[in-house]
Amino acid sequence: MTDNQGQTGQAVKERVVPKKDEPRLFNVLLMNDDYSTMDFVVHVLEGVFQKSPAEAYRVMMQVHLHGSGLAGVYPWEVAETKVETVTGMAKDAGYPLRATIEEARG
C-alpha cells in the first residue's frame, strides 16, 4: 500500500464557500396628508407593520409633525407588498394615505 491510496493525483481541491449577499433593504415611509385620520394611521401601523400601540402612535406623530415617518425596513418584495396593502386599505377607507419606498442607507 502506498501513502497516495485513494487520491486521484497530486492536485488538492479547495472547498469554495459561496459568498452570501445580504438582501438590499428598503425603508417604507408613510406620507402626511390633510385627510387621513390619526386613528386610521395608527390602525395601519398596528395592522400592516405590527407596531405596538405606543410605537404606532410615535410613528403617526412623526408623520403628522414632519411630513413622513418610517414604518419599517424590508427587502424589496416585502416593502412593495406593504405599500400595496397600505394603498388598498386607504382606498377602501376613503383616505388618501400614501406609502413610499426608498433605499435604506447603510
N, CA, C and O atoms as CSV, one atom per row, in Angstrom:
chain,resi,resn,atom,element,x,y,z
A,1,MET,N,N,0.830,-1.184,0.000
A,1,MET,CA,C,0.000,0.000,0.000
A,1,MET,C,C,0.874,1.247,0.000
A,1,MET,O,O,1.917,1.305,0.652
A,2,THR,N,N,0.415,2.240,-0.752
A,2,THR,CA,C,1.171,3.492,-0.792
A,2,THR,C,C,0.421,4.556,0.002
A,2,THR,O,O,-0.758,4.417,0.325
A,3,ASP,N,N,1.147,5.610,0.297
A,3,ASP,CA,C,0.545,6.724,1.026
A,3,ASP,C,C,-0.489,7.467,0.196
A,3,ASP,O,O,-1.325,8.172,0.761
A,4,ASN,N,N,-0.463,7.335,-1.117
A,4,ASN,CA,C,-1.366,8.049,-2.007
A,4,ASN,C,C,-2.618,7.259,-2.358
A,4,ASN,O,O,-3.357,7.639,-3.266
A,5,GLN,N,N,-2.853,6.195,-1.668
A,5,GLN,CA,C,-4.004,5.364,-1.972
A,5,GLN,C,C,-5.302,6.170,-1.829
A,5,GLN,O,O,-5.501,6.850,-0.822
A,6,GLY,N,N,-6.182,6.096,-2.831
A,6,GLY,CA,C,-7.456,6.809,-2.793
A,6,GLY,C,C,-7.380,8.204,-3.352
A,6,GLY,O,O,-8.413,8.861,-3.486
A,7,GLN,N,N,-6.201,8.684,-3.683
A,7,GLN,CA,C,-6.078,10.016,-4.268
A,7,GLN,C,C,-6.058,9.907,-5.778
A,7,GLN,O,O,-5.575,8.914,-6.322
A,8,THR,N,N,-6.570,10.904,-6.456
A,8,THR,CA,C,-6.631,10.877,-7.920
A,8,THR,C,C,-5.507,11.669,-8.552
A,8,THR,O,O,-5.548,11.913,-9.758
A,9,GLY,N,N,-4.560,12.059,-7.836
A,9,GLY,CA,C,-3.451,12.843,-8.371
A,9,GLY,C,C,-2.884,13.713,-7.277
A,9,GLY,O,O,-3.259,13.602,-6.110
A,10,GLN,N,N,-1.994,14.563,-7.664
A,10,GLN,CA,C,-1.335,15.427,-6.700
A,10,GLN,C,C,-2.089,16.728,-6.439
A,10,GLN,O,O,-1.741,17.451,-5.505
A,11,ALA,N,N,-3.108,17.046,-7.232
A,11,ALA,CA,C,-3.846,18.296,-7.073
A,11,ALA,C,C,-4.713,18.247,-5.816
A,11,ALA,O,O,-5.305,17.219,-5.488
A,12,VAL,N,N,-4.772,19.359,-5.139
A,12,VAL,CA,C,-5.613,19.478,-3.949
A,12,VAL,C,C,-6.822,20.321,-4.311
A,12,VAL,O,O,-6.685,21.430,-4.827
A,13,LYS,N,N,-7.993,19.796,-4.042
A,13,LYS,CA,C,-9.210,20.548,-4.327
A,13,LYS,C,C,-9.502,21.465,-3.151
A,13,LYS,O,O,-9.467,21.049,-1.993
A,14,GLU,N,N,-9.793,22.731,-3.475
A,14,GLU,CA,C,-10.156,23.689,-2.439
A,14,GLU,C,C,-11.665,23.737,-2.314
A,14,GLU,O,O,-12.389,23.686,-3.309
A,15,ARG,N,N,-12.115,23.833,-1.111
A,15,ARG,CA,C,-13.552,23.966,-0.887
A,15,ARG,C,C,-13.926,25.425,-1.099
A,15,ARG,O,O,-13.368,26.321,-0.465
A,16,VAL,N,N,-14.862,25.648,-1.982
A,16,VAL,CA,C,-15.308,27.005,-2.281
A,16,VAL,C,C,-16.570,27.264,-1.474
A,16,VAL,O,O,-17.564,26.548,-1.596
A,17,VAL,N,N,-16.511,28.304,-0.647
A,17,VAL,CA,C,-17.669,28.693,0.150
A,17,VAL,C,C,-18.326,29.866,-0.569
A,17,VAL,O,O,-17.738,30.943,-0.674
A,18,PRO,N,N,-19.559,29.655,-1.069
A,18,PRO,CA,C,-20.208,30.764,-1.775
A,18,PRO,C,C,-20.484,31.931,-0.830
A,18,PRO,O,O,-20.901,31.743,0.313
A,19,LYS,N,N,-20.242,33.135,-1.332
A,19,LYS,CA,C,-20.495,34.334,-0.542
A,19,LYS,C,C,-21.996,34.609,-0.543
A,19,LYS,O,O,-22.627,34.660,-1.598
A,20,LYS,N,N,-22.546,34.781,0.623
A,20,LYS,CA,C,-23.975,35.068,0.738
A,20,LYS,C,C,-24.157,36.566,0.912
A,20,LYS,O,O,-23.797,37.140,1.940
A,21,ASP,N,N,-24.724,37.183,-0.114
A,21,ASP,CA,C,-25.002,38.611,-0.036
A,21,ASP,C,C,-26.287,38.832,0.746
A,21,ASP,O,O,-27.288,38.149,0.527
A,22,GLU,N,N,-26.245,39.779,1.645
A,22,GLU,CA,C,-27.463,40.158,2.356
A,22,GLU,C,C,-28.361,40.892,1.376
A,22,GLU,O,O,-27.869,41.667,0.555
A,23,PRO,N,N,-29.670,40.667,1.442
A,23,PRO,CA,C,-30.553,41.387,0.517
A,23,PRO,C,C,-30.536,42.880,0.817
A,23,PRO,O,O,-30.416,43.291,1.971
A,24,ARG,N,N,-30.657,43.684,-0.231
A,24,ARG,CA,C,-30.744,45.129,-0.034
A,24,ARG,C,C,-32.037,45.432,0.704
A,24,ARG,O,O,-33.060,44.784,0.484
A,25,LEU,N,N,-31.979,46.412,1.571
A,25,LEU,CA,C,-33.141,46.778,2.377
A,25,LEU,C,C,-33.691,48.126,1.937
A,25,LEU,O,O,-32.972,48.990,1.436
A,26,PHE,N,N,-35.009,48.271,2.148
A,26,PHE,CA,C,-35.710,49.479,1.733
A,26,PHE,C,C,-36.597,49.984,2.864
A,26,PHE,O,O,-37.240,49.204,3.567
A,27,ASN,N,N,-36.617,51.309,3.026
A,27,ASN,CA,C,-37.489,51.953,4.007
A,27,ASN,C,C,-38.884,52.102,3.416
A,27,ASN,O,O,-39.040,52.480,2.255
A,28,VAL,N,N,-39.891,51.802,4.221
A,28,VAL,CA,C,-41.266,52.106,3.850
A,28,VAL,C,C,-41.675,53.311,4.693
A,28,VAL,O,O,-41.678,53.251,5.922
A,29,LEU,N,N,-42.020,54.401,4.016
A,29,LEU,CA,C,-42.383,55.642,4.688
A,29,LEU,C,C,-43.866,55.929,4.480
A,29,LEU,O,O,-44.395,55.741,3.384
A,30,LEU,N,N,-44.527,56.382,5.530
A,30,LEU,CA,C,-45.891,56.885,5.403
A,30,LEU,C,C,-45.804,58.389,5.228
A,30,LEU,O,O,-45.020,59.062,5.896
A,31,MET,N,N,-46.617,58.907,4.323
A,31,MET,CA,C,-46.589,60.325,3.999
A,31,MET,C,C,-47.802,61.025,4.600
A,31,MET,O,O,-48.905,60.478,4.611
A,32,ASN,N,N,-47.589,62.230,5.095
A,32,ASN,CA,C,-48.666,63.006,5.702
A,32,ASN,C,C,-49.626,63.529,4.632
A,32,ASN,O,O,-49.225,63.822,3.506
A,33,ASP,N,N,-50.887,63.637,5.005
A,33,ASP,CA,C,-51.887,64.306,4.174
A,33,ASP,C,C,-52.865,64.994,5.125
A,33,ASP,O,O,-52.809,64.795,6.338
A,34,ASP,N,N,-53.746,65.791,4.571
A,34,ASP,CA,C,-54.669,66.571,5.401
A,34,ASP,C,C,-55.983,65.853,5.696
A,34,ASP,O,O,-56.862,66.421,6.345
A,35,TYR,N,N,-56.129,64.614,5.231
A,35,TYR,CA,C,-57.425,63.953,5.347
A,35,TYR,C,C,-57.420,62.645,6.143
A,35,TYR,O,O,-58.392,62.351,6.838
A,36,SER,N,N,-56.358,61.865,6.056
A,36,SER,CA,C,-56.312,60.604,6.802
A,36,SER,C,C,-56.279,60.909,8.297
A,36,SER,O,O,-55.493,61.739,8.755
A,37,THR,N,N,-57.130,60.235,9.040
A,37,THR,CA,C,-57.181,60.497,10.476
A,37,THR,C,C,-55.993,59.868,11.194
A,37,THR,O,O,-55.394,58.904,10.718
A,38,MET,N,N,-55.674,60.430,12.335
A,38,MET,CA,C,-54.594,59.875,13.144
A,38,MET,C,C,-54.926,58.447,13.562
A,38,MET,O,O,-54.054,57.577,13.569
A,39,ASP,N,N,-56.189,58.209,13.909
A,39,ASP,CA,C,-56.609,56.855,14.299
A,39,ASP,C,C,-56.399,55.859,13.165
A,39,ASP,O,O,-55.979,54.726,13.400
A,40,PHE,N,N,-56.693,56.281,11.928
A,40,PHE,CA,C,-56.505,55.378,10.791
A,40,PHE,C,C,-55.027,55.073,10.582
A,40,PHE,O,O,-54.671,53.926,10.312
A,41,VAL,N,N,-54.171,56.060,10.699
A,41,VAL,CA,C,-52.732,55.856,10.529
A,41,VAL,C,C,-52.211,54.903,11.605
A,41,VAL,O,O,-51.409,54.018,11.308
A,42,VAL,N,N,-52.652,55.073,12.830
A,42,VAL,CA,C,-52.260,54.157,13.912
A,42,VAL,C,C,-52.751,52.745,13.596
A,42,VAL,O,O,-52.018,51.775,13.793
A,43,HIS,N,N,-53.982,52.627,13.110
A,43,HIS,CA,C,-54.545,51.324,12.734
A,43,HIS,C,C,-53.681,50.646,11.668
A,43,HIS,O,O,-53.404,49.451,11.763
A,44,VAL,N,N,-53.261,51.398,10.666
A,44,VAL,CA,C,-52.406,50.858,9.604
A,44,VAL,C,C,-51.065,50.407,10.180
A,44,VAL,O,O,-50.583,49.322,9.855
A,45,LEU,N,N,-50.471,51.225,11.020
A,45,LEU,CA,C,-49.171,50.877,11.595
A,45,LEU,C,C,-49.253,49.625,12.473
A,45,LEU,O,O,-48.339,48.801,12.467
A,46,GLU,N,N,-50.340,49.486,13.220
A,46,GLU,CA,C,-50.501,48.297,14.060
A,46,GLU,C,C,-50.808,47.065,13.216
A,46,GLU,O,O,-50.274,45.986,13.474
A,47,GLY,N,N,-51.668,47.219,12.207
A,47,GLY,CA,C,-52.119,46.071,11.425
A,47,GLY,C,C,-51.142,45.621,10.359
A,47,GLY,O,O,-50.867,44.427,10.241
A,48,VAL,N,N,-50.619,46.541,9.587
A,48,VAL,CA,C,-49.748,46.192,8.464
A,48,VAL,C,C,-48.299,46.029,8.907
A,48,VAL,O,O,-47.593,45.146,8.420
A,49,PHE,N,N,-47.857,46.878,9.826
A,49,PHE,CA,C,-46.446,46.899,10.207
A,49,PHE,C,C,-46.177,46.288,11.584
A,49,PHE,O,O,-45.046,46.329,12.069
A,50,GLN,N,N,-47.206,45.725,12.213
A,50,GLN,CA,C,-47.110,45.043,13.507
A,50,GLN,C,C,-46.429,45.896,14.588
A,50,GLN,O,O,-45.624,45.394,15.373
A,51,LYS,N,N,-46.760,47.172,14.616
A,51,LYS,CA,C,-46.234,48.074,15.651
A,51,LYS,C,C,-47.093,47.959,16.906
A,51,LYS,O,O,-48.298,47.716,16.834
A,52,SER,N,N,-46.457,48.138,18.043
A,52,SER,CA,C,-47.202,48.207,19.296
A,52,SER,C,C,-47.999,49.509,19.288
A,52,SER,O,O,-47.683,50.413,18.514
A,53,PRO,N,N,-49.030,49.625,20.135
A,53,PRO,CA,C,-49.791,50.883,20.168
A,53,PRO,C,C,-48.902,52.110,20.423
A,53,PRO,O,O,-49.090,53.152,19.795
A,54,ALA,N,N,-47.947,51.988,21.332
A,54,ALA,CA,C,-47.072,53.127,21.637
A,54,ALA,C,C,-46.180,53.479,20.449
A,54,ALA,O,O,-46.014,54.656,20.129
A,55,GLU,N,N,-45.604,52.473,19.793
A,55,GLU,CA,C,-44.738,52.713,18.646
A,55,GLU,C,C,-45.555,53.255,17.469
A,55,GLU,O,O,-45.090,54.145,16.757
A,56,ALA,N,N,-46.758,52.734,17.261
A,56,ALA,CA,C,-47.628,53.225,16.188
A,56,ALA,C,C,-47.968,54.700,16.415
A,56,ALA,O,O,-47.969,55.488,15.469
A,57,TYR,N,N,-48.253,55.073,17.651
A,57,TYR,CA,C,-48.560,56.468,17.973
A,57,TYR,C,C,-47.336,57.355,17.706
A,57,TYR,O,O,-47.466,58.449,17.155
A,58,ARG,N,N,-46.160,56.881,18.096
A,58,ARG,CA,C,-44.929,57.652,17.893
A,58,ARG,C,C,-44.684,57.894,16.396
A,58,ARG,O,O,-44.385,59.018,15.993
A,59,VAL,N,N,-44.810,56.848,15.576
A,59,VAL,CA,C,-44.599,56.998,14.133
A,59,VAL,C,C,-45.669,57.909,13.528
A,59,VAL,O,O,-45.369,58.747,12.679
A,60,MET,N,N,-46.910,57.740,13.968
A,60,MET,CA,C,-48.003,58.590,13.463
A,60,MET,C,C,-47.706,60.060,13.748
A,60,MET,O,O,-47.933,60.912,12.889
A,61,MET,N,N,-47.206,60.364,14.932
A,61,MET,CA,C,-46.872,61.746,15.268
A,61,MET,C,C,-45.695,62.243,14.418
A,61,MET,O,O,-45.659,63.417,14.048
A,62,GLN,N,N,-44.747,61.377,14.108
A,62,GLN,CA,C,-43.636,61.733,13.225
A,62,GLN,C,C,-44.189,62.117,11.845
A,62,GLN,O,O,-43.765,63.109,11.254
A,63,VAL,N,N,-45.134,61.324,11.346
A,63,VAL,CA,C,-45.772,61.612,10.055
A,63,VAL,C,C,-46.497,62.954,10.137
A,63,VAL,O,O,-46.357,63.798,9.251
A,64,HIS,N,N,-47.265,63.143,11.196
A,64,HIS,CA,C,-48.076,64.354,11.358
A,64,HIS,C,C,-47.222,65.616,11.472
A,64,HIS,O,O,-47.533,66.638,10.860
A,65,LEU,N,N,-46.160,65.542,12.245
A,65,LEU,CA,C,-45.356,66.733,12.518
A,65,LEU,C,C,-44.270,67.008,11.480
A,65,LEU,O,O,-43.908,68.162,11.251
A,66,HIS,N,N,-43.749,65.953,10.853
A,66,HIS,CA,C,-42.593,66.122,9.965
A,66,HIS,C,C,-42.866,65.756,8.509
A,66,HIS,O,O,-41.971,65.856,7.669
A,67,GLY,N,N,-44.086,65.336,8.203
A,67,GLY,CA,C,-44.427,65.056,6.814
A,67,GLY,C,C,-44.277,63.617,6.386
A,67,GLY,O,O,-44.899,63.193,5.412
A,68,SER,N,N,-43.459,62.851,7.098
A,68,SER,CA,C,-43.304,61.431,6.799
A,68,SER,C,C,-42.757,60.730,8.027
A,68,SER,O,O,-42.198,61.356,8.928
A,69,GLY,N,N,-42.930,59.422,8.043
A,69,GLY,CA,C,-42.426,58.638,9.164
A,69,GLY,C,C,-42.073,57.238,8.699
A,69,GLY,O,O,-42.728,56.684,7.816
A,70,LEU,N,N,-41.038,56.672,9.296
A,70,LEU,CA,C,-40.560,55.346,8.937
A,70,LEU,C,C,-41.458,54.275,9.544
A,70,LEU,O,O,-41.549,54.135,10.764
A,71,ALA,N,N,-42.117,53.526,8.670
A,71,ALA,CA,C,-42.994,52.453,9.129
A,71,ALA,C,C,-42.244,51.140,9.293
A,71,ALA,O,O,-42.604,50.323,10.142
A,72,GLY,N,N,-41.201,50.927,8.487
A,72,GLY,CA,C,-40.431,49.698,8.590
A,72,GLY,C,C,-39.353,49.618,7.533
A,72,GLY,O,O,-39.324,50.413,6.593
A,73,VAL,N,N,-38.445,48.627,7.701
A,73,VAL,CA,C,-37.338,48.400,6.776
A,73,VAL,C,C,-37.407,46.940,6.344
A,73,VAL,O,O,-37.403,46.036,7.180
A,74,TYR,N,N,-37.470,46.715,5.027
A,74,TYR,CA,C,-37.725,45.376,4.492
A,74,TYR,C,C,-36.967,45.144,3.196
A,74,TYR,O,O,-36.537,46.101,2.552
A,75,PRO,N,N,-36.795,43.874,2.800
A,75,PRO,CA,C,-36.339,43.590,1.437
A,75,PRO,C,C,-37.376,44.115,0.439
A,75,PRO,O,O,-38.530,44.338,0.805
A,76,TRP,N,N,-36.969,44.310,-0.819
A,76,TRP,CA,C,-37.814,44.958,-1.815
A,76,TRP,C,C,-39.207,44.349,-1.920
A,76,TRP,O,O,-40.197,45.081,-1.877
A,77,GLU,N,N,-39.308,43.043,-2.056
A,77,GLU,CA,C,-40.600,42.405,-2.285
A,77,GLU,C,C,-41.551,42.636,-1.118
A,77,GLU,O,O,-42.742,42.871,-1.319
A,78,VAL,N,N,-41.029,42.570,0.089
A,78,VAL,CA,C,-41.854,42.792,1.279
A,78,VAL,C,C,-42.285,44.255,1.340
A,78,VAL,O,O,-43.448,44.552,1.615
A,79,ALA,N,N,-41.349,45.166,1.084
A,79,ALA,CA,C,-41.674,46.604,1.103
A,79,ALA,C,C,-42.756,46.918,0.076
A,79,ALA,O,O,-43.688,47.670,0.363
A,80,GLU,N,N,-42.635,46.347,-1.113
A,80,GLU,CA,C,-43.609,46.590,-2.166
A,80,GLU,C,C,-45.000,46.080,-1.757
A,80,GLU,O,O,-46.008,46.736,-2.017
A,81,THR,N,N,-45.040,44.922,-1.125
A,81,THR,CA,C,-46.305,44.359,-0.655
A,81,THR,C,C,-46.923,45.228,0.428
A,81,THR,O,O,-48.135,45.441,0.436
A,82,LYS,N,N,-46.105,45.729,1.338
A,82,LYS,CA,C,-46.610,46.603,2.408
A,82,LYS,C,C,-47.222,47.875,1.817
A,82,LYS,O,O,-48.288,48.306,2.255
A,83,VAL,N,N,-46.561,48.475,0.833
A,83,VAL,CA,C,-47.075,49.691,0.198
A,83,VAL,C,C,-48.408,49.407,-0.487
A,83,VAL,O,O,-49.348,50.193,-0.371
A,84,GLU,N,N,-48.492,48.296,-1.194
A,84,GLU,CA,C,-49.743,47.932,-1.859
A,84,GLU,C,C,-50.862,47.703,-0.848
A,84,GLU,O,O,-52.008,48.081,-1.094
A,85,THR,N,N,-50.538,47.086,0.289
A,85,THR,CA,C,-51.532,46.845,1.337
A,85,THR,C,C,-52.030,48.157,1.922
A,85,THR,O,O,-53.234,48.340,2.102
A,86,VAL,N,N,-51.111,49.074,2.220
A,86,VAL,CA,C,-51.492,50.391,2.755
A,86,VAL,C,C,-52.374,51.134,1.756
A,86,VAL,O,O,-53.397,51.707,2.131
A,87,THR,N,N,-51.980,51.123,0.495
A,87,THR,CA,C,-52.741,51.814,-0.542
A,87,THR,C,C,-54.159,51.252,-0.641
A,87,THR,O,O,-55.124,52.008,-0.750
A,88,GLY,N,N,-54.280,49.936,-0.604
A,88,GLY,CA,C,-55.594,49.301,-0.663
A,88,GLY,C,C,-56.452,49.617,0.540
A,88,GLY,O,O,-57.638,49.916,0.400
A,89,MET,N,N,-55.859,49.552,1.729
A,89,MET,CA,C,-56.612,49.872,2.951
A,89,MET,C,C,-57.091,51.314,2.922
A,89,MET,O,O,-58.240,51.596,3.263
A,90,ALA,N,N,-56.214,52.231,2.515
A,90,ALA,CA,C,-56.569,53.652,2.479
A,90,ALA,C,C,-57.693,53.896,1.471
A,90,ALA,O,O,-58.642,54.627,1.755
A,91,LYS,N,N,-57.580,53.292,0.320
A,91,LYS,CA,C,-58.612,53.471,-0.709
A,91,LYS,C,C,-59.956,52.938,-0.208
A,91,LYS,O,O,-60.985,53.595,-0.365
A,92,ASP,N,N,-59.945,51.750,0.394
A,92,ASP,CA,C,-61.182,51.147,0.919
A,92,ASP,C,C,-61.818,52.011,2.006
A,92,ASP,O,O,-63.041,52.062,2.133
A,93,ALA,N,N,-60.973,52.692,2.791
A,93,ALA,CA,C,-61.474,53.529,3.882
A,93,ALA,C,C,-61.776,54.958,3.427
A,93,ALA,O,O,-62.300,55.757,4.203
A,94,GLY,N,N,-61.451,55.282,2.184
A,94,GLY,CA,C,-61.723,56.623,1.677
A,94,GLY,C,C,-60.685,57.658,2.072
A,94,GLY,O,O,-60.992,58.849,2.124
A,95,TYR,N,N,-59.458,57.224,2.352
A,95,TYR,CA,C,-58.390,58.148,2.728
A,95,TYR,C,C,-57.300,58.158,1.664
A,95,TYR,O,O,-57.097,57.159,0.973
A,96,PRO,N,N,-56.592,59.288,1.528
A,96,PRO,CA,C,-55.515,59.365,0.540
A,96,PRO,C,C,-54.131,58.994,1.097
A,96,PRO,O,O,-53.116,59.371,0.512
A,97,LEU,N,N,-54.079,58.269,2.207
A,97,LEU,CA,C,-52.793,57.918,2.821
A,97,LEU,C,C,-51.903,57.221,1.794
A,97,LEU,O,O,-52.330,56.299,1.098
A,98,ARG,N,N,-50.649,57.688,1.717
A,98,ARG,CA,C,-49.689,57.108,0.793
A,98,ARG,C,C,-48.487,56.569,1.548
A,98,ARG,O,O,-48.091,57.092,2.589
A,99,ALA,N,N,-47.919,55.504,0.992
A,99,ALA,CA,C,-46.674,54.956,1.495
A,99,ALA,C,C,-45.696,54.928,0.331
A,99,ALA,O,O,-46.083,54.654,-0.805
A,100,THR,N,N,-44.437,55.211,0.612
A,100,THR,CA,C,-43.405,55.194,-0.421
A,100,THR,C,C,-42.256,54.311,0.018
A,100,THR,O,O,-42.129,53.947,1.187
A,101,ILE,N,N,-41.420,53.978,-0.960
A,101,ILE,CA,C,-40.246,53.136,-0.704
A,101,ILE,C,C,-38.999,53.925,-1.090
A,101,ILE,O,O,-38.955,54.585,-2.128
A,102,GLU,N,N,-37.991,53.841,-0.231
A,102,GLU,CA,C,-36.688,54.416,-0.576
A,102,GLU,C,C,-35.620,53.446,-0.087
A,102,GLU,O,O,-35.826,52.726,0.889
A,103,GLU,N,N,-34.487,53.432,-0.767
A,103,GLU,CA,C,-33.424,52.531,-0.367
A,103,GLU,C,C,-32.866,52.934,0.991
A,103,GLU,O,O,-32.579,54.104,1.243
A,104,ALA,N,N,-32.719,51.939,1.859
A,104,ALA,CA,C,-32.169,52.187,3.196
A,104,ALA,C,C,-30.679,52.440,3.082
A,104,ALA,O,O,-29.999,51.812,2.271
A,105,ARG,N,N,-30.185,53.328,3.867
A,105,ARG,CA,C,-28.762,53.627,3.873
A,105,ARG,C,C,-28.074,52.795,4.932
A,105,ARG,O,O,-28.580,52.602,6.038
A,106,GLY,N,N,-26.918,52.316,4.562
A,106,GLY,CA,C,-26.059,51.608,5.303
A,106,GLY,C,C,-25.912,50.968,6.490
A,106,GLY,O,O,-24.850,50.407,6.762
